[in-house]
Amino acid sequence: MESAQSSLEEDLLESQGTLVMEQASRIRLSTRQIEGRETWGKKIDFLLSVIGFCVDLGNVWRFPYMCYKNGGGAFLIPYCVMLIFGGIPLFYLELALGQYNQSGAITVWDKVCPIFKGIGYAMVLVAFFVDWYYNVIISYALYYFFASFTRQVPWSVCDHDYNTKYCFEPSNGPEYYANVTYTDESGNEITEIVNKTVSATTEYYERGVLQMHHSEGLGNLGSIVWPLLLSLLAVYVICYFSLWKGIKQSGKVVWFTATFPYVVLFCLLIRGVTLPGSAEGIAFYLKPNVTKLGEAQVWVDAATQVYFSLGPGFGVLLAFSSYNQFNNNIQRDAMLTSIINCATSFLSGFVVFSVLGYMSLRNDIPIEKVATEGPGLVFVTYPEALATMPGTSIWSILFFLMLVTLGLDSSFGGTEAILTALSDEFRLVKTNRKLVLLLLFLFYMLVGLAFTSQGGTYLVFLFDNFAAQYAILTAVFFEAIAVSWFYGLTIPTERISDNIAEMIGSRPAFFWRICWLFLCPIMIVVILIFGLMNFENLELDGYPYPDWSMALGWLISCTSISFIPLMAIYKFLNTPGTAMERIIHNLKTPQQWPEGTELENGMNGMVLGNKPVTDV
């Protein structure tokens, strides 16, 4: 009896000891950290940086229009479906991949699946090309911001040299059969009866700021618009001193740049809903047209909006999450930040359409004629509405400062993705971060000479359509395939699930794994196919883009995409062995954490021996 009791106690003690050792092992895994790697000063720095990157100008100028165009409130159904089954899973996957491997977009593939390393280079190149034009758009907003510091904002009147006889002031609205007297080139005074149907805000944007009328298109860009170039220089100065010291510095800057837009959005919402006609505008925004749900294009638009809003594929999420503590609950962060991003898009719709309803009523124009997307919404339509309100200058200052901060956050993310990827891959870049950042921005400024010329907006439009759209979707497709099907050469999604379990203590649910394996790749393929099938040559304000510019656009896209197969071929050719051995070697996942990155058998400072801790 005593022997049996003694044996039972030994089994119990051994079982307890094993449990303690397993707990210690899990705690060891959760404390992995690459020695010398920078980490976020506070958890909130990471969250605000991710939110700031995701919530950008597109949330304001694209989502509301997409919602109105695709069935109003009914669009929220495909949008939420695509968000749940496509956007958030990929968002979560990329954050988890970066946090576990603590590496940027290029080096992470050496630890995951080396043959897919070209995905990292594709991401970096996309971020690189996007920076060329995205910062130029921020410079437009900065230009408007400075121009708002006047008693009478310049886009509210028609007394500038560049104004035409068709210009009407927003406070008066369009005029028909109006007598207009002007002096022709010969000095003769001429009186005509014209319809004043071009807003002063339109002429200010196109003729005053961009000076498009002096350019004949991409074949003749014209001269440099110096105020825009100086605004672009100011943008790069802000970016440089926000990023030069790393994430500790940028993590503090986003406390303002990521939160200030929400203050302004709520102020604009309160102001907007008090305007006459706002209720009709909001009703137009939300009125469900369920017949639209039967159109495939609506679902493709929803998926496209979700993917480009959340931002997987730019390398930014990999970079930001790589600076997290190893045991950070990345699943919770992914859910929180993605929901905030999409809620912001929805909120922006109320802000925009309340004002569009007001403009429709004021100018006696149907809302569908007022509703627009892109730069035209934030640099023409909305400023026109602001020009008719009391306190125009104050509202304009707030609005354009909001646009600047929205843009800067995303710009920070894109540049940090490039720096982190290159720093992890090339030690020389890591040890000379400030110099590399300076050289990068000097190159951007050199490229910016073309983008801030009188025909620069044609270049912005070209890059906006080709720099990211197809390349990002292709990179994200291969990323999902590589991590889900090839990572670890084991049961699909098993390796990434184990990684997540090591970080947060629980494996991802079956739902996530099905999305990574099947739903996300299928959605991306469908979007690519529809995009290519419906592709048409670009046209901007009646200017058809020449064939050579279309070829240039496709070359930009293919340059990024080409690194995926080229790096795979390079890896194959530089690996010894037979063809099959080379493939298997480059598909295998190397040891991700070298010996020494795990702590010794210790828990809370105690060294655990072989004896159970209950043995006294």
C-alpha positions in Angstrom: 0.0 0.0 0.0 2.8 2.4 1.0 4.7 1.4 -2.2 1.6 2.2 -4.3 1.1 5.5 -2.6 4.8 6.4 -3.0 4.6 5.5 -6.7 1.5 7.6 -7.1 3.2 10.6 -5.4 6.2 10.2 -7.7 4.0 10.1 -10.8 2.2 13.2 -9.6 5.4 15.0 -8.8 6.8 14.1 -12.2 3.6 15.2 -13.9 3.7 18.6 -12.1 7.3 18.9 -12.9 6.7 18.3 -16.6 3.8 20.9 -16.5 6.1 23.5 -15.0 8.8 22.8 -17.5 6.3 23.2 -20.3 5.1 26.5 -18.9 8.7 27.6 -18.6 9.3 26.6 -22.2 6.4 28.7 -23.3 7.6 31.7 -21.2 11.0 31.3 -22.8 9.5 31.4 -26.2 7.6 34.5 -25.4 10.7 36.4 -24.4 12.6 35.9 -27.7 14.0 39.1 -28.9 16.8 39.8 -31.4 19.6 41.4 -29.5 20.0 45.1 -30.3 16.8 45.4 -32.3 14.8 48.5 -31.5 11.4 48.2 -30.1 8.4 50.5 -29.7 8.6 52.8 -26.7 5.0 52.0 -25.9 2.4 49.7 -27.2 0.2 52.6 -28.2 3.0 53.9 -30.5 2.7 50.7 -32.6 -1.1 50.9 -32.7 -1.2 54.6 -33.7 1.5 54.0 -36.3 -0.6 51.1 -37.9 -3.8 53.1 -37.7 -2.1 56.2 -39.1 -0.7 54.2 -42.1 -4.0 52.5 -42.9 -6.2 55.6 -42.4 -5.1 57.7 -45.3 -6.4 60.0 -48.0 -8.3 57.2 -49.6 -10.5 56.8 -46.6 -11.8 60.3 -47.3 -11.8 60.6 -51.0 -12.5 57.0 -52.2 -14.7 55.0 -49.9 -17.7 57.4 -49.8 -17.8 57.5 -53.5 -17.5 53.7 -53.9 -20.3 53.3 -51.4 -22.6 55.7 -53.3 -21.6 54.2 -56.7 -22.3 50.6 -55.7 -25.7 50.7 -54.1 -25.3 53.0 -51.1 -26.0 51.2 -47.8 -26.3 47.9 -49.7 -22.5 48.2 -50.5 -21.8 47.6 -46.8 -22.8 44.0 -47.3 -20.1 43.0 -49.8 -17.7 45.4 -48.1 -18.1 43.6 -44.7 -18.0 40.2 -46.3 -14.7 41.0 -48.1 -13.4 42.6 -44.9 -14.1 39.5 -42.8 -13.0 36.8 -45.3 -10.2 38.6 -47.1 -8.9 41.9 -45.6 -8.6 41.2 -41.9 -7.1 37.6 -42.4 -4.3 39.0 -44.6 -3.8 41.9 -42.3 -3.4 39.5 -39.4 -1.1 37.2 -41.3 1.3 39.9 -42.3 1.5 41.4 -38.8 2.1 37.9 -37.3 4.8 37.1 -39.8 6.7 40.3 -39.0 6.4 40.1 -35.2 7.5 36.4 -35.0 10.5 36.8 -37.3 11.4 40.4 -36.2 12.5 41.2 -39.7 11.6 43.6 -42.5 10.0 42.7 -45.9 13.1 41.3 -47.5 15.0 39.4 -44.8 11.8 37.8 -43.4 11.8 35.4 -46.4 15.2 34.1 -45.5 13.5 32.8 -42.3 10.3 31.7 -43.9 10.8 30.4 -47.5 14.0 31.7 -49.3 12.7 30.9 -52.8 10.0 33.6 -52.3 12.4 36.3 -51.3 11.5 38.3 -54.4 8.1 39.1 -52.7 10.1 41.3 -50.3 11.9 43.2 -53.0 8.5 43.6 -54.9 7.0 45.2 -51.7 9.9 47.5 -51.3 9.8 48.6 -54.9 6.1 49.3 -54.7 6.6 51.5 -51.6 9.4 53.2 -53.4 7.3 54.0 -56.5 4.3 55.1 -54.5 6.4 57.6 -52.5 7.3 59.3 -55.8 3.7 60.6 -56.3 2.0 60.2 -52.9 4.2 62.9 -51.2 3.4 65.2 -54.1 -0.3 64.9 -53.3 0.6 65.8 -49.6 2.4 68.8 -51.0 -0.9 69.9 -52.6 -2.7 69.8 -49.3 0.2 71.7 -47.6 0.0 74.3 -50.3 -3.7 74.8 -49.6 -3.1 74.8 -45.9 -0.7 77.8 -46.2 -3.1 79.5 -48.7 -5.9 79.3 -46.1 -4.2 81.8 -43.8 -6.0 84.7 -45.5 -9.1 86.7 -44.7 -10.5 85.6 -48.1 -9.4 82.2 -49.4 -8.0 82.5 -53.0 -10.3 79.8 -54.4 -13.5 81.8 -53.5 -13.1 84.5 -56.0 -12.6 84.9 -59.8 -10.3 88.0 -59.9 -7.0 86.1 -60.6 -5.1 86.4 -63.8 -5.6 82.8 -64.6 -9.4 82.9 -64.2 -11.6 82.5 -67.4 -14.8 84.2 -68.4 -16.7 81.0 -67.3 -15.7 81.3 -63.7 -18.3 81.7 -61.0 -17.7 82.4 -57.3 -19.0 79.7 -54.9 -20.9 82.3 -52.8 -23.0 83.2 -55.9 -23.3 79.8 -57.6 -23.5 79.2 -61.3 -24.8 82.0 -63.5 -26.5 81.6 -66.9 -26.7 84.1 -69.7 -24.4 86.5 -67.8 -22.8 89.6 -69.4 -19.1 89.3 -69.2 -16.6 92.0 -70.3 -13.0 91.2 -70.8 -10.0 92.4 -72.7 -8.6 90.2 -75.6 -5.0 89.8 -76.6 -5.2 92.9 -78.9 -6.4 95.1 -76.0 -9.9 95.4 -77.1 -12.8 95.2 -74.7 -15.3 92.6 -75.5 -18.7 91.9 -74.0 -20.2 88.4 -74.3 -23.2 86.5 -72.9 -21.8 83.3 -71.3 -22.8 80.6 -68.9 -20.6 80.8 -65.8 -20.5 77.1 -64.9 -16.9 76.6 -63.8 -16.3 77.1 -60.1 -13.5 79.3 -58.9 -12.3 76.3 -56.8 -11.9 74.3 -60.0 -9.9 77.0 -61.7 -7.8 77.6 -58.6 -6.9 73.9 -58.5 -6.3 73.3 -62.2 -5.0 76.7 -63.3 -3.8 78.4 -60.2 -2.1 75.6 -58.2 -1.3 72.9 -60.8 -1.2 75.3 -63.8 -2.3 72.4 -66.1 -3.3 74.8 -68.9 0.4 75.5 -69.6 1.1 71.9 -70.3 0.2 69.9 -73.4 0.4 66.6 -71.5 3.1 64.1 -70.8 4.9 65.0 -74.1 5.4 68.6 -72.8 5.3 68.9 -69.0 6.1 72.6 -69.0 8.1 74.4 -66.4 8.4 73.7 -62.6 5.7 75.2 -60.4 8.0 76.5 -57.7 5.4 76.9 -54.9 4.6 73.2 -55.3 8.2 72.3 -55.3 8.8 74.2 -52.1 5.8 72.6 -50.5 7.2 69.2 -51.5 10.5 70.1 -49.9 8.6 71.0 -46.7 7.0 67.6 -46.7 10.3 65.8 -47.0 11.8 68.0 -44.2 8.9 67.0 -41.9 9.3 63.3 -42.9 13.1 63.3 -42.4 13.1 64.7 -38.9 10.2 62.4 -38.0 12.0 59.3 -39.2 15.7 59.9 -38.9 16.0 58.5 -35.3 13.9 55.4 -36.0 10.6 54.2 -34.6 11.1 55.7 -31.2 10.9 59.2 -32.8 8.2 58.5 -35.4 6.2 56.7 -32.6 5.9 60.0 -30.8 5.0 62.0 -33.9 2.0 59.8 -34.7 0.4 60.7 -31.4 -0.5 63.9 -33.2 -0.7 62.9 -36.8 -2.9 59.8 -36.2 -5.3 61.4 -33.7 -5.8 64.9 -35.0 -7.7 63.8 -38.2 -10.4 62.3 -35.9 -10.8 65.6 -34.1 -11.3 67.4 -37.4 -13.6 64.7 -38.8 -16.0 64.9 -35.9 -15.9 68.8 -36.1 -16.7 68.6 -39.8 -19.4 66.0 -39.2 -21.1 68.3 -36.7 -20.8 71.2 -39.0 -22.0 69.2 -42.0 -25.1 67.8 -40.5 -26.3 71.3 -39.5 -26.2 72.5 -43.2 -29.3 72.6 -45.3 -29.6 69.7 -47.6 -27.3 67.5 -45.5 -30.1 65.0 -44.8 -30.6 64.4 -48.5 -26.9 63.9 -49.0 -26.6 61.4 -46.2 -29.7 59.6 -47.5 -28.2 59.4 -50.9 -25.0 57.9 -49.4 -26.9 55.2 -47.4 -30.0 54.5 -49.5 -29.7 50.8 -50.3 -30.0 49.6 -53.8 -30.1 45.8 -53.3 -30.2 45.1 -57.0 -26.5 46.2 -57.2 -25.6 43.1 -55.1 -26.2 40.9 -58.1 -23.4 42.7 -60.0 -20.0 41.1 -59.9 -18.2 44.5 -60.2 -19.7 45.6 -56.9 -18.1 42.7 -55.1 -14.8 43.3 -56.9 -14.9 47.0 -55.9 -15.6 46.1 -52.3 -12.6 43.7 -52.2 -10.4 46.2 -53.9 -11.3 48.9 -51.4 -10.7 46.6 -48.5 -7.3 45.4 -49.6 -5.9 48.8 -50.5 -7.3 50.4 -47.4 -5.8 47.9 -44.9 -2.5 47.9 -46.8 -1.0 44.4 -46.8 1.7 44.0 -49.4 3.4 47.4 -48.9 5.8 45.9 -46.4 4.7 48.4 -43.8 2.9 46.0 -41.6 5.9 43.6 -41.6 8.2 46.5 -40.7 6.0 47.9 -37.9 5.2 44.6 -36.3 8.9 43.5 -36.4 9.6 46.1 -33.7 7.0 44.6 -31.3 7.8 42.6 -28.2 7.7 38.9 -29.1 4.7 38.1 -26.9 2.5 41.0 -28.0 -1.1 39.9 -28.7 -1.0 40.5 -32.4 -4.4 39.0 -33.1 -6.1 41.5 -30.9 -4.1 44.3 -32.5 -5.0 43.2 -36.0 -8.7 43.1 -35.2 -8.7 46.4 -33.4 -6.7 48.4 -36.0 -8.5 47.0 -39.0 -12.0 47.7 -37.5 -10.9 51.3 -36.6 -9.7 51.8 -40.1 -12.9 50.6 -41.7 -15.1 52.5 -39.2 -13.2 55.7 -40.2 -14.0 55.1 -43.8 -17.7 54.8 -42.9 -17.5 58.0 -40.8 -15.9 59.9 -43.6 -18.9 59.1 -45.8 -21.2 61.0 -43.5 -18.7 63.9 -43.4 -18.4 64.1 -47.2 -22.1 63.4 -48.2 -23.5 65.8 -45.7 -21.6 68.6 -47.5 -22.4 67.2 -51.0 -26.1 67.4 -50.1 -25.6 71.0 -49.1 -23.8 71.8 -52.4 -26.5 70.0 -54.4 -29.2 72.1 -52.8 -27.2 75.4 -53.0 -26.3 75.0 -56.7 -29.5 73.3 -57.7 -27.6 70.4 -59.1 -28.4 66.6 -58.6 -26.1 65.0 -56.0 -24.8 62.5 -58.6 -23.4 65.4 -60.5 -21.6 66.7 -57.4 -20.4 63.4 -56.1 -16.8 62.6 -57.1 -13.7 60.8 -55.9 -10.0 61.4 -55.7 -8.2 64.7 -55.6 -11.2 66.4 -57.2 -13.3 65.8 -54.0 -10.8 67.2 -51.5 -9.2 70.0 -53.6 -12.3 71.2 -55.5 -15.7 70.0 -54.2 -15.1 70.3 -50.5 -13.1 73.6 -50.6 -16.0 75.0 -52.7 -18.4 74.1 -49.9 -16.0 75.6 -47.3 -15.9 78.8 -49.3 -19.6 79.4 -48.7 -19.6 78.9 -45.0 -18.9 81.5 -42.2 -15.4 81.2 -40.9 -14.1 79.8 -44.2 -10.4 80.3 -43.3 -10.7 78.5 -40.0 -12.5 75.5 -41.5 -10.1 75.4 -44.4 -7.1 75.4 -42.1 -8.5 72.5 -40.1 -9.5 70.6 -43.2 -6.2 70.8 -45.1 -4.2 70.2 -41.9 -6.2 67.0 -41.5 -5.3 66.0 -45.1 -1.6 66.7 -44.4 -1.6 64.6 -41.3 -3.6 61.8 -43.0 -1.0 61.7 -45.8 2.1 62.0 -43.6 1.2 58.9 -41.5 1.0 56.8 -44.6 4.2 58.4 -46.0 6.0 57.6 -42.7 4.9 54.0 -43.1 6.1 53.6 -46.7 9.5 55.1 -46.0 9.9 53.0 -42.8 9.1 49.9 -44.7 11.9 50.6 -47.2 14.4 51.5 -44.5 13.6 48.5 -42.3 13.8 46.1 -45.2 17.1 47.5 -46.4 18.6 47.8 -42.9 17.8 44.2 -42.1 19.2 43.0 -45.4 22.3 45.3 -45.7 24.3 46.1 -42.5 25.7 49.2 -44.2 22.2 50.8 -44.4 21.5 50.0 -40.8 24.7 51.7 -39.5 24.1 54.8 -41.7 20.3 55.2 -41.4 20.4 59.0 -41.3 22.5 59.3 -44.4 20.5 56.7 -46.3 17.3 58.5 -45.4 18.8 61.8 -46.6 19.9 60.4 -49.9 16.5 58.7 -50.4 14.7 62.0 -49.9 17.2 63.9 -52.1 16.4 61.4 -54.9 12.7 61.8 -54.3 13.1 65.6 -54.6 15.0 65.1 -57.9 12.1 62.9 -59.2 9.7 65.5 -57.7 10.9 68.1 -60.3 8.8 66.3 -62.9 5.9 65.7 -60.6 5.7 69.4 -59.6 5.9 70.7 -63.2 2.9 72.2 -64.9 2.0 68.8 -66.3 3.0 66.9 -63.2 -0.6 65.9 -62.4 -0.6 63.7 -65.5 2.4 61.8 -64.0 0.6 61.6 -60.6 -2.4 60.1 -62.2 -0.3 57.6 -64.2 1.6 56.4 -61.2 -1.5 56.3 -59.1 -3.0 53.8 -61.5 0.1 51.6 -62.1 2.7 51.9 -59.3 0.8 49.8 -56.8 -2.5 48.3 -58.0 -1.4 45.2 -59.8 2.0 44.7 -58.2 0.5 44.8 -54.7 -2.1 42.3 -55.4 0.4 40.0 -57.0 2.8 40.3 -54.1 0.0 39.6 -51.6 -1.2 36.6 -53.5 2.3 35.0 -53.5 2.7 36.0 -49.8 -0.5 34.1 -48.9 0.4 31.1 -51.0 4.0 31.0 -49.6 3.1 31.3 -45.9 0.0 29.0 -46.1 1.2 26.2 -48.4 5.0 26.1 -48.3 6.1 27.6 -45.0 7.8 24.8 -43.0 6.9 22.2 -45.7 4.4 20.7 -43.3 0.6 20.6 -43.1 -0.7 23.8 -44.7 -0.8 26.8 -42.3 0.7 24.6 -39.5 3.9 26.5 -39.2 2.4 30.0 -39.0 -0.2 28.6 -36.6 2.6 27.3 -34.4 4.4 30.6 -34.6 1.3 32.5 -33.4 0.8 30.0 -30.6 4.3 30.7 -29.4 3.7 34.4 -29.4 0.2 34.6 -27.8 -0.3 31.2 -26.3 -3.1 30.0 -28.6 -3.3 28.8 -32.1 -5.4 30.7 -34.7 -9.0 29.4 -35.2 -9.9 27.2 -38.1 -11.6 30.2 -39.7 -8.3 32.1 -40.2 -6.6 29.1 -41.7 -9.3 28.5 -44.3 -9.1 32.2 -45.3 -5.3 32.0 -45.7 -5.4 28.8 -47.6 -8.3 29.4 -50.0 -10.5 32.5 -49.7 -7.8 35.2 -49.7 -5.9 33.9 -52.8 -9.1 33.2 -54.7 -10.4 36.8 -54.0 -7.1 38.3 -55.2 -7.1 36.3 -58.4 -10.7 37.4 -59.1 -9.8 41.0 -58.5 -6.8 40.8 -60.8 -8.8 39.1 -63.6 -11.6 41.6 -63.4 -9.1 44.5 -63.3 -7.4 43.3 -66.5 -10.6 42.4 -68.3 -12.0 45.9 -67.7 -8.8 47.8 -68.2 -9.0 50.9 -70.4 -6.4 53.4 -71.5 -6.2 56.3 -69.1 -7.8 59.7 -69.7 -7.7 62.8 -67.5 -9.8 65.8 -68.1 -10.2 65.0 -71.8 -6.5 64.2 -72.3 -6.1 60.6 -73.6 -2.8 59.1 -72.4 -0.6 58.1 -75.4 0.3 54.5 -76.0 3.9 55.0 -74.9 2.7 56.2 -71.5 0.6 53.1 -71.1 3.7 51.0 -71.9 5.6 53.0 -69.2 2.9 52.3 -66.7 2.9 48.6 -67.3 6.7 48.6 -67.1 6.5 50.2 -63.6 4.1 47.5 -62.5 6.1 44.7 -64.0 9.4 45.9 -62.6 8.1 45.3 -59.1 6.4 42.0 -60.0 9.5 40.7 -61.9 11.5 40.4 -58.7 9.4 37.5 -57.6 10.4 35.1 -60.4 13.9 36.6 -60.8 14.9 36.1 -57.1 13.5 32.5 -57.3 15.7 31.8 -60.3 18.7 33.4 -58.6 18.2 31.3 -55.5 17.9 28.2 -57.6 21.0 28.8 -59.7 23.2 29.7 -56.6 22.3 26.5 -54.7 24.5 23.4 -55.1 22.9 20.0 -55.9 20.5 18.5 -58.3 17.5 20.4 -59.5 15.1 18.8 -57.0 17.7 19.3 -54.1 17.9 23.0 -55.0 14.2 23.5 -55.0 13.7 21.6 -51.7 16.6 23.5 -50.1 15.1 26.9 -51.0 11.6 25.8 -50.0 12.7 24.6 -46.6 12.4 26.9 -43.6 15.9 27.5 -42.0 16.3 27.7 -38.3 14.6 30.9 -37.5 16.0 31.5 -34.0 19.7 30.7 -33.5 20.9 29.1 -30.3 21.2 31.7 -27.6 18.1 33.7 -28.5 16.1 31.6 -26.0 16.6 32.1 -22.4 18.0 29.3 -20.2 15.6 27.0 -18.3 14.4 29.8 -16.1 11.2 31.3 -15.0 10.9 34.7 -13.3 14.6 34.6 -12.6 14.6 31.1 -11.1 16.7 28.3 -12.6 14.8 25.2 -12.9 16.6 22.0 -12.1 15.5 18.5 -13.1 13.6 18.0 -9.8 10.0 19.1 -9.7 9.6 22.4 -7.8 7.2 20.6 -5.5 10.0 18.4 -4.2 10.9 19.9 -0.9 
